[in-house]
Amino acid sequence: MTKREKAIVFVMALAIIYGVYEFFIAPSFKKPQTTGVNKEVVTDGTNKLAEDIARVLKKDDSARVDAYIAARAEEEWTTDPFRTGDCSLGGKKASFESRGKNGLVYSGYLDIGKRRIGIINGTDYQIGDELEMGGYMVKSITPSKVIIVDRKGSTEIVVPFLEE
């Protein structure tokens, strides 16, 4: 073997030894990481959606920022941070509900694990949930639209995602 081949084999052996150390020995010295989810939110029991989101986020150690966002989203907002002034169209005030067809506005989408959540008229729904207005339930949720059916399944309403 030449000097060059010996050097390459030596560097390769060092890399293998370091890899064995990182994968098998070093993890036992590391402290367990927490996701940062407020335990009061998880143990409160009043909001099953928040508990489910926290449980999914706890499984992923890299989701510390997502856990913080989810915990903050559940808090009561006193003012709308995106509202800059009076929203008017042609002298008439445009209400949030009047923009969509049949008074339905699909304004948000969230995909957490196997769960899809759509925000319709400011309330979060999952597939199979009944709408607040009654008589209608969510059939499917995609990033671009929500399909809503009446309880009998005869009428299907497609609500597109509201892009502003």
Secondary structure, DSSP 8 states (H G I E B T S, - for coil): --HHHHHHHHHHHHHHHHHHIIIIIGGGTS--------HHHHHS-S-HHHHHHHHHHHH-TT-HHHHHHHHHHTS--SS-TT--S--EETTEE--SGGGSGGG--EEEEEEETTEEEEEETTEEEETT-B-TTSSEEEEEE-SSEEEEEETTS--EEEEEB---
